[in-house]
Amino acid sequence: MPFGLCNAPATFQAMMDHILHDLLEEGVVIYIDDILIYSQTQKEYEILVKEVLARLDKAGLVVNLRKSYFHTLVIEFLGYIISADSIKMTERKVQEVQN
């Protein structure tokens, strides 16, 4: 996103929602440039990842593989630790609330 562009985060979020609209809440969650892909099975996961990457490529967007995680069972996303068993706040967030 160019610096100084008015409403850039909202515009980018709307674009991402448009690109992946039918996958949202069906295995994909997006917050601006953070994309979380989840599924019940490994096969479903692989299909979703391929579809998301294909759509981003078609839209002219790229993924920074150094900042990406694939095939993980536990991930930090927007200040939460998400796993198959639970969703917990990160320790940093807990400390912020306590202080």
N, C-alpha and C positions, 0 to 999 in steps of 0.2 A: 504494500500500500504506500502510495506517495505521502510524504510528510506534509502536513498542512492542509490536506484535502478535507473539506468540510464533510462530516458524516461518513467518513471512510469506514469505520468499523461496522456501522449499521448497513452500509451499502454492500460491504464484503459479506456480511452475514446473510443478507438477502440473496446475494448471488450464490453462495454455498447452499442455502436452503433450496433454491431453484434447481441447481445442478443435481442435488441428491434427494429431491423432494419425496419420491416414492420409497426411498430406503430409510427415511427418518422414522424412528421408533420401530423399525423392522430389523434392527441390527446395527443401526448407525445413529450416533449422536454427534452433533456438531456445535462447537462454540467458537465462533470466528474462524481461526485457522487450526483449531484442535479438533481432530476427528477420532472418535472412539468407535471401533467396530467390534461387535460381540455376537456370539451365536451359541447354540446348544451343542453343535457338533463341529469337528474339525473341518469336515467337507463343506458345511454351510459357511464357515468362517472364510475358507479359501475362495469360495465363490463370491462372497461379499467383498473381500479385499480386491479381487480382480475387477469386479464391477466398479468399485469406487475409484480405483486407479485409472481405469479406462475412461470413466466420465471426467475425471480431473484432467487427464491428458487431452481429451476431446475439447475441453473448455480452455485449453492453453495454460493450465496450471501445472506446477511441478511440486514434487514431494522431496523434502530434504531427508534422505535416508539416514543421515547421521543423527537426526533428531527423532527418528521413527523407531517404534518397537513393534515387533510382530510375534505372534504365538506366545504371548505372556499370559500368565494366569492371575497376576496381581499387577495393578498399574496405578500410578498417581495421576489423577485427572481433576483439574480445577480445585485443588486443595483437599481432595478426598483420596483415600486408598480404597480401590474397588477390586473385589475378588468375587469368585463364584459364591462364596459364603456370606459376604457382608460388604457394607459400605461404611467406612469410618473416616473421621476427620484426621488429617495429618497432625503429627505432634506440634508442628509450627502453628497450625490453626488453633489447636487446643491451648497452647501457651498464650496466643494473642487474646483469646477469650478470657483466660484466667487473669491476665494482666490488665 
